[in-house]
Amino acid sequence: MIDTALLGGAAPGSGTMRCAPDGAGAGRLRVRVDASDAAVRESVVSKLRHGGLAPLSDPERGPDTVVVAAGGTVDDAIDACRASPRDGELRLLVVADVLSRSGVLRAVRIGAVAMLQSARATPERLVAAVHSAHHGEGRLPHGVLVALLGGVAEARTVDPAPVASSVSLTPRQTEVLALMAEGHGNAAIARALCCSEHTVKNVIYEMMARLQVRNRAHAVAYAVRSGLI
């Protein structure tokens, strides 16, 4: 059984969070975490807190609530949050270890607007994905697109062996590039990294010059092939 004391008596496997990055005022964005078991939920909640989202006591879903459904598989995550097509405008973010094609299709039919593989769900990426879901911005990482469009049975967190690169990036450039690879725009990246869009644009400009790439897509493709992200 899940220890509900962590959430002030909230329903097992769930919690709500308020979007309140350190130093910022409380917003209307709320995050509810539904997970297949206590350990999975605790991991997601810990990452959200690390990313600057503070817990709320109200466990109810509302128009400003982003539901983060987490589990070993997409089906586990969806079953945990009891989402269905009847939920309509549900702002659903799915976090799962394995992204099967059938699971991804089910999530898309329900209306999931963002998905992440658990191993890639760093606090920064998770927070960015929550904001994307809140704004209705669809975010499907490469592994999800492979499972959905390529007909692959499963998209796991194991990538092909990278080609070594002689180019090195700063930690901030790497963070921005990783978020770009997840499909996030400048505004979402700025929110995730608690900086301005102007700063993000400068980082991208310097990073692209260092990599000698033509555009964002080229930068991501180069980074994936060379093992930079």
Secondary structure as GFF3:
##gff-version 3
##sequence-region A 1 229
A	DSSP	three_ten_helix	4	7	.	.	.	ID=ss1
A	DSSP	beta_strand	14	19	.	.	.	ID=ss2
A	DSSP	beta_strand	30	35	.	.	.	ID=ss3
A	DSSP	alpha_helix	38	50	.	.	.	ID=ss4
A	DSSP	beta_strand	53	56	.	.	.	ID=ss5
A	DSSP	beta_strand	65	73	.	.	.	ID=ss6
A	DSSP	alpha_helix	74	81	.	.	.	ID=ss7
A	DSSP	three_ten_helix	85	87	.	.	.	ID=ss8
A	DSSP	beta_strand	91	100	.	.	.	ID=ss9
A	DSSP	alpha_helix	101	110	.	.	.	ID=ss10
A	DSSP	beta_strand	112	117	.	.	.	ID=ss11
A	DSSP	three_ten_helix	118	120	.	.	.	ID=ss12
A	DSSP	alpha_helix	123	134	.	.	.	ID=ss13
A	DSSP	alpha_helix	142	149	.	.	.	ID=ss14
A	DSSP	beta_strand	154	155	.	.	.	ID=ss15
A	DSSP	alpha_helix	171	181	.	.	.	ID=ss16
A	DSSP	alpha_helix	186	193	.	.	.	ID=ss17
A	DSSP	alpha_helix	197	211	.	.	.	ID=ss18
A	DSSP	alpha_helix	216	226	.	.	.	ID=ss19
###
